[in-house]
Amino acid sequence: MLLKKRVALITGGAMGIGKAIAVDMAKEGAKVVIADISEEAGNSAVAEIKSAGGDAYFVKANVTDMEGLNNAAKEVEDKVGGVDILVINAGISIKKPLDEVDEALWDKIVDINLKGSFLTLKAFVDQVRKSKYGKVIFITSGSALTGTGGGIHYAASKAGQNAMVLNLAKELGPLGINVNAIAPRVIQTEILDHLYPDEESRKKLIEQIPIRKIGQPEDIAYMASFLASDKASYINGQILLLDGGRTHQ
Ligand SMILES: NC(=O)c1ccc[n+]([C@@H]2O[C@H](COP(=O)([O-])OP(=O)(O)OC[C@H]3O[C@@H](n4cnc5c(N)ncnc54)[C@H](O)[C@@H]3O)[C@@H](O)[C@H]2O)c1
């Protein structure tokens, strides 16, 4: 077990990639805290992890609400005793071409994906600092590195997260905290249903991926558990593109 005795908090941990990370980290022995806007999905993920023998706790959190996040951090400190591993995963994608991106859409995406990452960090970084075993993992996106994906608004929000990772690695590294990003390209979740709605577009997509499969949430989760473990203690400030080799096609 890679993460025995660790506490890992995952924003957006109720569904998709975040849930897969929570499930895998629990399998690796961590107590996982699912911090999500959706109470129903969050509680159901907690129940699933517990019924598989893992340890999990749900805390309601909207990453755009600083006060709510601070309350969630207090609740986590009181009930769980603080966080060692912080996974900044909550995010949304609404794919649109430039002419359909208006100010409201730009603000919505940047507010949740980028500012939400900053607010999450503000609320929980003290707990990670206090832990003698700090890890911060961002789930960003290949779209920020390749220029393809959810549109300029989404790519910009994700590029902002990557820049945060590079800065934080330098600021928090000297405290023994590793900060890294996993940048997935296309992963089979609800976001994907929105980006590639029909069978024809998915067939074309698979043809572009050298490994000839669409990535699964578990593919990201295994990397997250590894980055959160002692085995990755010399990895800091990296943005790891997980795309089945598509970039090099
Ligand atoms: N699926 C992909 O292909 C893909 C590719 C690259 C990057 N990503 C990134 O991975 C992360 C997870 O994406 P996913 O595909 O699992 O999405 P998803 O929609 O399946 O799950 C997102 C989770 O975040 C939660 N959430 C949404 N808004 C929130 C908020 N304001 N506060 C707290 N929680 C909130 C949702 O309730 C949900 O549990 C996102 O940051 C996304 O940008 C996904």
The ligand as a Tripos MOL2 file, in Angstrom:
@<TRIPOS>MOLECULE
LIG
   44    48     1     0     0
SMALL
NO_CHARGES

@<TRIPOS>ATOM
      1 N1        -12.3790   14.0280  -18.9890 N.am      1 LIG1
      2 C1        -11.4170   14.5080  -19.7480 C.2       1 LIG1
      3 O1        -11.2730   14.1390  -20.9160 O.2       1 LIG1
      4 C2        -10.4400   15.5010  -19.1980 C.ar      1 LIG1
      5 C3         -9.3290   15.8320  -19.9830 C.ar      1 LIG1
      6 C4         -8.4110   16.7480  -19.4860 C.ar      1 LIG1
      7 C5         -8.6040   17.3090  -18.2380 C.ar      1 LIG1
      8 N2         -9.7070   16.9810  -17.4980 N.ar      1 LIG1
      9 C6         -9.8490   17.6420  -16.1850 C.3       1 LIG1
     10 O2        -10.0580   16.6670  -15.1750 O.3       1 LIG1
     11 C7        -10.8370   17.2260  -14.1180 C.3       1 LIG1
     12 C8        -12.0110   16.3000  -13.8170 C.3       1 LIG1
     13 O3        -12.8000   16.1820  -14.9860 O.3       1 LIG1
     14 P1        -13.8420   14.9960  -15.1830 P.3       1 LIG1
     15 O4        -13.8000   14.6330  -16.6220 O.co2     1 LIG1
     16 O5        -13.6470   13.9420  -14.1750 O.co2     1 LIG1
     17 O6        -15.2060   15.7910  -14.9140 O.3       1 LIG1
     18 P2        -16.6170   15.2710  -14.3360 P.3       1 LIG1
     19 O7        -17.6210   16.2340  -14.8330 O.co2     1 LIG1
     20 O8        -16.8110   13.8270  -14.5850 O.co2     1 LIG1
     21 O9        -16.4400   15.4920  -12.7510 O.3       1 LIG1
     22 C9        -16.1930   16.7650  -12.2330 C.3       1 LIG1
     23 C10       -16.4500   16.7600  -10.7410 C.3       1 LIG1
     24 O10       -16.2270   18.0940  -10.2470 O.3       1 LIG1
     25 C11       -17.3400   18.4960   -9.4710 C.3       1 LIG1
     26 N3        -17.4810   19.9460   -9.5510 N.ar      1 LIG1
     27 C12       -17.8720   20.7030  -10.6170 C.ar      1 LIG1
     28 N4        -17.8930   21.9950  -10.2910 N.ar      1 LIG1
     29 C13       -17.5040   22.0820   -8.9950 C.ar      1 LIG1
     30 C14       -17.3370   23.1550   -8.0900 C.ar      1 LIG1
     31 N5        -17.6040   24.4250   -8.4460 N.pl3     1 LIG1
     32 N6        -16.9120   22.8790   -6.8430 N.ar      1 LIG1
     33 C15       -16.6580   21.6070   -6.4520 C.ar      1 LIG1
     34 N7        -16.8170   20.5500   -7.2610 N.ar      1 LIG1
     35 C16       -17.2400   20.7790   -8.5170 C.ar      1 LIG1
     36 C17       -18.5380   17.7630  -10.0660 C.3       1 LIG1
     37 O11       -19.6260   17.6810   -9.1440 O.3       1 LIG1
     38 C18       -17.8980   16.4050  -10.3810 C.3       1 LIG1
     39 O12       -17.9180   15.5430   -9.2610 O.3       1 LIG1
     40 C19       -11.2740   18.6190  -14.5920 C.3       1 LIG1
     41 O13       -10.4360   19.5910  -14.0140 O.3       1 LIG1
     42 C20       -11.0530   18.5570  -16.0900 C.3       1 LIG1
     43 O14       -10.8040   19.8140  -16.6430 O.3       1 LIG1
     44 C21       -10.6240   16.0980  -17.9480 C.ar      1 LIG1
@<TRIPOS>BOND
     1     1     2 1
     2     2     3 2
     3     2     4 1
     4     4     5 ar
     5     4    44 ar
     6     5     6 ar
     7     6     7 ar
     8     7     8 ar
     9     8     9 1
    10     8    44 ar
    11     9    10 1
    12     9    42 1
    13    10    11 1
    14    11    12 1
    15    11    40 1
    16    12    13 1
    17    13    14 1
    18    14    15 2
    19    14    16 1
    20    14    17 1
    21    17    18 1
    22    18    19 2
    23    18    20 1
    24    18    21 1
    25    21    22 1
    26    22    23 1
    27    23    24 1
    28    23    38 1
    29    24    25 1
    30    25    26 1
    31    25    36 1
    32    26    27 ar
    33    26    35 ar
    34    27    28 ar
    35    28    29 ar
    36    29    30 ar
    37    29    35 ar
    38    30    31 1
    39    30    32 ar
    40    32    33 ar
    41    33    34 ar
    42    34    35 ar
    43    36    37 1
    44    36    38 1
    45    38    39 1
    46    40    41 1
    47    40    42 1
    48    42    43 1
@<TRIPOS>SUBSTRUCTURE
     1 LIG1         1 GROUP 0 **** ****
